[in-house]
């Protein structure tokens, strides 16, 4: 038995190697053993954990080993396919910032460049906005609006004065809760509450609340670089998918949208009901958006009261749900800023205005009083991380 000492060290060798190993043991007539090893590592397609498969062959030209010996060829260890590990998501979020009243001025900057969506607006800075009453803050109220007093010179490079603000902080995984009393309404209006990242669209865009020309209900959408699709069925949400390709470079740039089930989620109906709450949860696994009207019976108490900690997993089915099945959200979305704006006409409201973009521009230039209800009124905007 001592001649076969080498067989006793086989388990040790296999443990030390820790990978798929083929061991060839030969016993010549001299009784001296020769051992050859070859190592192959196999990684299952759905797991980063190597799958170990081991075979042992023992041959000899002069010595035979009884079949009942423990040194007989080992049977291959069965391989196991490990399912993808779910991306962990938080079960609760703690308040980071609560924007109320004057806090909006501290946490947001006023955008003054040309409108990227080619609207008939002139985005003004904070000083002008406050001096012309296009922005005001009171206790539990922050308002931004379009000018409703002056005609616009037809050949002016820019159009009617309006406001677009952008958060100073960038966000990745987070929850946003917006308590909105009033949103802009009226012909030619295109208001939006949204988030986006640098080098658009490579870092993603989420449209939380958006529409044009008072057409309800709300439409929430994603806009990304190529390679992000959403499933047509199987998403547990109350809204209805209007597009499945999130690629912002695709024809029409409509993104992958979800239309809400309630007309009160947007425009005049939203305002008539006293507004409501919008909430967003963004993780690497999913992007969810909820809407509750002011008098809805199922508004989570922590949303209504602005709690210090929130638990989105207890809020029920969202109005809009975007999943990672065929869209690597971690790759498509980077740090984003929050944007609140009101443009007029432009690529969406202008092209869908009765009579087209030229008619929309003429309306904006010559009807200041038509924009008396074109304003946002936020009671609160809270961000949780």
JOZI-V69297 format. One record per pair of residues at least 6 apart in sequence whose C-alpha atoms are under 7 Angstrom apart, sorted by the first residue. I is the first residue (numbers start at 1). J is the second residue. Records with the same first field share a line. If there is no record, write none. Layout:
BEGIN
I=J, J
END
This chain:
BEGIN
3=31
7=71
19=39, 40, 41, 52
20=39, 40, 41, 52, 53, 54
21=37, 38, 39, 40, 54, 55
22=37, 38, 39, 54, 55, 56
23=35, 36, 37, 38, 55, 56, 57
24=35, 36, 37, 56, 57, 58
25=33, 34, 35, 36, 57, 58, 59
26=33, 34, 35, 58, 59, 60
27=33, 34, 59, 60, 61, 63
28=60, 61, 62
29=61, 62
41=50
42=50, 51
43=49, 50, 51
44=50, 51, 81
46=81, 82, 83, 84
47=82, 84
51=79
53=76, 77, 79
54=76, 77
55=73, 74, 75, 76
56=73, 74
57=73
58=73
87=285
89=283
91=311, 313
92=309, 310, 311
93=309, 310, 311, 384, 385
94=308, 309, 310, 384, 385
95=308, 309, 383, 384, 385
96=383, 384, 385
97=382, 383
98=381, 382, 383
99=380, 381, 382
100=140, 141, 142, 379, 380, 381
101=137, 138, 139, 140, 141, 142
102=137
107=167, 168
108=165, 166, 167, 168
109=165, 166, 167, 168
110=125, 126, 164, 165, 166
111=123, 125, 164, 165, 166
112=123, 124, 125
113=123
117=346, 347
118=346, 347
119=343, 344, 345, 346
120=158, 159, 160, 344, 345, 346, 361
121=158, 159, 160, 161, 162, 343, 344
122=158, 159, 160, 161, 162
123=161, 162, 163, 164
124=161, 162, 163
129=135
130=136
134=144, 145, 146, 147
135=143, 144, 145
136=142, 143, 144
137=143
140=379, 380
141=377, 378, 379
142=377, 378, 379
143=375, 376, 377, 378
144=163, 375, 376
145=162, 163, 374, 375, 376
146=161, 162, 163, 371, 374, 375
147=160, 161, 162
148=368, 369, 371, 372
149=368, 369
150=368
151=365, 366, 367, 368
152=159, 160, 365, 366
153=365
154=365
162=342
163=341, 342
164=340, 341, 342
165=339, 340, 341
166=337, 338, 339, 340
167=337, 338, 339
169=337
170=335, 336, 337
171=335, 336, 337
172=334, 335, 336
173=282, 283, 385
174=281, 282, 383, 384, 385
175=280, 281, 282, 383, 384, 385
176=279, 280, 281, 382, 383, 384
177=277, 278, 279, 280, 381, 382, 383
178=277, 278, 279, 380, 381, 382
179=276, 277, 278, 378, 379, 380, 381
180=275, 276, 277, 377, 378, 379
181=274, 275, 276, 377, 378, 379
182=271, 275, 376, 377
183=267, 271, 375, 376, 377
184=191, 267, 373, 374, 375, 376
185=214, 267, 268, 373, 374
186=213, 214, 370, 371, 373, 374
187=213, 214
188=212, 213, 344, 345, 349, 350, 353, 360
189=212, 213, 343, 344, 345, 349
190=211, 212, 213, 342, 343, 344, 345, 349
191=210, 211, 341, 342, 343
192=209, 210, 340, 341, 342
193=207, 208, 209, 210, 339, 340, 341
194=206, 207, 208, 209, 338, 339, 340
195=205, 206, 207, 336, 337, 338, 339
196=204, 205, 206, 336, 337, 338
197=203, 204, 205, 334, 335, 336, 337
201=223, 224, 225, 248
202=224, 225, 332
203=332, 333, 334
204=223, 224, 332, 333, 334
205=222, 223, 224
206=221, 222, 223
207=220, 221, 222
208=220, 289
209=218, 219, 220
210=218, 219, 220
211=218, 219
212=348, 349
213=349, 353
214=267, 268
216=263, 266, 267
217=259, 260, 261, 262, 263, 264, 265, 266
218=259, 260, 265, 266
219=257, 258, 259, 260
220=257, 258, 259, 320
221=255, 256, 257, 258
222=246, 255, 256, 257
223=246, 247, 248, 255
224=246, 247, 248, 332
225=247, 248, 332
226=247
227=247, 327
228=245, 246, 247, 326, 327, 328
229=244, 245, 246, 326, 327
230=244, 245, 322, 323, 326
231=244
232=241, 244
235=321
236=317
237=317, 318, 319, 320, 321
238=261, 317, 318, 319, 320
239=258, 259, 260, 261, 319, 320
240=258, 259, 260
241=257, 258, 259
242=256, 257, 258, 259
243=255, 256, 257
244=256
245=255, 256
246=255, 256
247=255
248=255
258=320
260=319
263=269
264=270
273=294
274=294
275=293, 294
276=292, 293, 294
277=291, 292, 293
278=290, 291, 292
279=289, 290, 291
280=288, 289, 290
281=287, 288, 289
282=288
284=329, 330
285=323, 324, 329
286=322, 323, 324
287=321, 322, 323
288=318, 320, 321, 322
289=318, 319, 320, 321
290=318, 319, 320
291=319
292=299
300=315
302=310
345=357, 360, 361
350=356, 357, 360
351=357
353=360
END
